[in-house]
Amino acid sequence: MKVGVFSFVFQDLLKFDQALDWIAGVGAEAVEIGSGGYVAELGESYCKPADLLADAGKLATWKQKVDDRGLEISALSCHGNPLHPNPVVAGLHRQEFRQTVLVAEKIGVRRVITFSGCPGDSDESKYPNWVTCPWPPDFLRILDWQWNEKVIPYWQEEARFCRDHGVDMISLEMHPGFVVYNPETLLRLREAAGPEIGANYDPSHLFWQGIDPLAAVRELGSAIFHVHAKDTKIDPYNSVRNGVLDTKPYADEAHRSWIFRTVGYGHSLEFWKDLISNLRLVGYDYVLSMEHEDSLMSLREGLEKGVGALRQIVLTDERGKPWFES
């Protein structure tokens, strides 16, 4: 396994070269690079697919910057909503996803990360409608329409496109607010659209839903394509009063039911050791990509502590054999 960093946190602060220097400097071996979607709204993306596809020399120079620092690109990330009922938003996110796939093809990266998307409740909708309850009955009718008319047809087509371009690991982040938000919905879409559909597994989004991240690893198994290393702390005072469906701003830490934390500050390193072991048990021996969204820490401190913690516990050698068995 290798420790990586999701570079989007630097977008508004550092030039691409500076961000790569920092990532390599803290001992990371891989970088996940944002290329569009919501990531682009947080600052200037380090990967601009349209520009790189239009100029082979620019693409080669861009890739060389990563290679020169001894880093591996674990994935290109294009977190968007390709099923948004607003055709302008959906069209942009669909275009950026396909352009990202084409860049990944040219540089030999098999994984592109995004969200599954969330449609509205009809073709006349203006905003997404995330259904989380089977009653009143209208909700189930909406959910069936979303999956059968929007979700499955779109991802069947995208799976074919990705397969044709050598990107065989569409890594969907299981995130509330989108139709794929837990192992059950991920596996449902995988069964319907094909083995190119898998998970960008992020335990932070599972914790606050009440999902055991270790049980999720065992459930998903080989459908885990990429891993985000990010933690969540459930507030023991706020959550018992209000539950975990919390719409207060992330900056209102004192009143939220949960907040994101860096590795080791939501759960002990014992949990992270168990997670790493279970990942290896189901065959995942790839990158743990550190995603910093800990609002109680500075960017520098959160990433340094998170990467440092992962480097202590990550399994780097090849898997051993039970030599004590004849």
N, C-alpha and C positions, 0 to 999 in steps of 0.2 A: 504494500500500500504506500501511497505517497500523500504528503500534505500539500494542499493547494490553497489559493486565495481567489475569491471572486473579486475581480478588479473594479467593479462598478462603483465601489465606495470612494474611489480616488477621482472619479471623473470630473468632479467640479473643483478639484483641488490641485491636481498634478497633471503634467503632460504624460503621454503614454510612456515615454522613455523613463521618466522619473518614477512612475508607478511600478514599472517592471524592475527598476533598480531596488526599490523598497521591498517588493515582494521577494526577490531573490536574496536580498540582504537579511531578511528575518529567517531565512532557512527553508522557505517553501520551495517545492520542486515543480509545482504546476500552477497554471493560471487559467481561470475561467473568465472569458472575455464577453462583455455585453455588446450586443449588436443592434438593438432596436427595441420596439415595444415600449413598455413602461420604463425600462432601464434608460432609454434615451431621454425620458422626461426628467431624469435626475441629474442630467449634465450631458456634456458632449461625449457620445459613445466612442470608445477606443477602436471599435470595429465599425466602419461604415461600408456595408456590403455593396451598395451601388457604386461607390467610388473605387473599391478594390476590384470589383468585377470588370469595370471599364478600363482598367490600366494594369496589365500584368506586371509591369515593373514596380508599380506602387505596392501591389500585393506581395511581391517577392521581398521588397524592402521591409514591409510591415512584419512579415513572418520572420525575417532574419533578426529583427530586434528581439523577438522572443527567444530564438535559437541562440543568439549570442550570449544570453544570460543563463543558458543551461536549463531553461524552463520548458515544460511540456504544456501544450494547450489541452486542458482536460475536456473542455466543451465550449461551444459558442452559445450564448444565452440571449434569447429573443422573447422575453416574457411579455406576451400580449394577450388580447382577447380577439381571436379571429372569428368568433361567433357573435360579436357585439351587434345588437340590432340596428345601430347606426351604421349604414353602409360605408360611410367615410372612414370611421374608426376601424371597422372590420377589414375593409379593403387595404388600408395602410398596414395593419398588423399581418394580414395574409401575405402581402407583397414582401414585407421585411422578413417574414419567416422563410419564404422560398429563396429570397436572395441570400439569407444566412446559410441555408442548406447548400446553395451553389458555392459559396465561399468555403464552407466546410469540405465539400467535395474536392476542391482544388488544393487544399492544404492537408488532406488526409485525416480529417477529424470526423469520427463516426457519430458523435453525440451533439445534438442541438437541443437546448432546453427551452421550454415555454410552458404556458398554462393551457389547460384544455379548452378554456373559453367558457362563456355563459351567454346563451341567447336571451331574448326577452320572452314574453308569454304569448306572443303572436307575431305575425309579419308586420303588424302595425305598431309594434312597441318602439319606444325611444331609448329605453334603458334596460340593462340586464335584469333578470328575475331569478334569483337563486332560491330554489325550492328546498326547504328543509323539513317539511311537515306533511303528513299524508291527509290531513283534514283541515279545512273543508275539502270536499271531493274535487273542487276546481284545481287544487294544487297537483293532484295526481294526473289530471288531464294535461295540465301544463307540462309536467315532467315527462310524460310519455311523448308529447308533441316535440319537446326539445330534443330528446334522444333520437327519436325515430326520423324526424324531419330535418334536424340540423346537425346534431353532434356526430352521429354515426356516419352519415353520408360524407360530411366534410373530412373526418379523419380517415375514412377508407381511401379517399382520393389523395390525401396528403401522405399516407403511408406508401401508396404506390409511387408517388413522386419521389419521396425520400429513398425508397428502395432502388429506383432507377438511377439515383445519383450517389449511391454508396454510403448514404447516411442512414444506417439501419437501426439507430437507437434514438428514437424520438422520446426525449426524457421529460415527461410531464410532471410538473411540481404539484403535488397534492395539496391544494390551498383552498380553504373555505372562501366562498364567493364564486367559485367556478364549479362546473358539473363534476369534475374529478377532484375530490377532496379527501379521500380515504382509500384504503386498499380495496375495498369492495367496488367502488366506482372505477378505480384504475383498472382492475382486472376485468370488469364488465366491458370497458372500452377496448381493452387489449383483445378480448375474445371476439368482439365484433369487427375490429379494424385490422387486426393482425399482429404478429410478433414484433413488428417495428415499434409498437407502442409499449413504453415502459415508464418507470418512475425516476424522477429526480427526487430522491428520498431526502426529506428534511425533517428531522425529529421535532424541531421546534413547533411546527404546525400540527403535529400529532398530539403533543403533550397537552395543549390547551383545549383540544377536543375531547380529552379523556381517553385517548387511544394509547395503549402500551406500545412504545416504539419498538421494543424487542419482539413482541408478538407480530407487529406489522412486518418486520424483516422476515420472519419465518413464513408469514402468509404470502408475501410478495416473491420471495426467493429469487429466481433468475430474472424476474421482471424489474429488478433494481439495476438501473443503468448508470446512475451518477448519484453522488451523495453530497449534500450540504451539511457542513458542521456548524450548527447553530443551536443554541439552547433557549429554553423558556422557563421562567419562574412564575408559578401560580401564587398569587398573593393570598395568604391564608385568611386574611381579614376581609378583603373586598369580595373574594370569590364566594365565600359562604353566605354573604348577604345578597349578592346579585347574580351569581352564576358566572359562566365564562364567555357568554356572548356579549362582548363589550365593544361599544362604538365610540368610547371616549378617545380623544387624541392620544397618540403614542407618547407625546411629551408630558401627559398628565399621569406620570408614573405612580404618584402617591394614591391615586384614586382608581386606577385600573385594576381589573381582576387578574391580569397577567401582563408580563412584559418580556421582550426578548432579552436574552443574556448571552454573553460570550461563553465559550466552552468552559465548563467547570463551575460556572457561577449560577446556573439554574439547578443542576444536578451534579453530584460528585463525580470524580474521575472514575470511581468504580462503575457507575453507569456507562461511561464512555468506553471503558475497557470491555464491558459486556457487549456494548453495541458493536465495537470493532470485531470482537470474537464471533458474534452472531453473523455479521456481514461476511466474514471469511467462511463461516460454516455453510452459508448458502451459495458460496462461490464468488462473492464480490471481493476483489483484491485490487481495486483501482484507487482513484483519488478521493480524499476527504477534503472538500473545497470549503475553506473557512469563509463564512458570510457574516460580516460584522453589522449588527443592527442593535447593539447594546447602548441604549441612550444614557446609561449611568456612567459610561466610560468614554474617554476620548477615542478617536479613531486609532491613534497610535497605540495607546495602552490596551484597548480591546483586542486589536489584531495581534499585538505582540504576546499578550497573555494567552489568547486562544491558540495561536500557532505553536507557542511554547508548550502548552499543555498537550496538544496533539502529538508533537514530536516526542514527548516523553513516553507515550503509550501506543503509538501506531506500530503495527507489525510490518517490518520491512523485509525480513528474510522470506525465502520461499517456505511454503507450508511444510512442516516436518511430517515424519511417518512414525507410527507407534512401534519403535524399534524393539520394545519389550514384548511384542507379540511374535510368536513363531509362525 
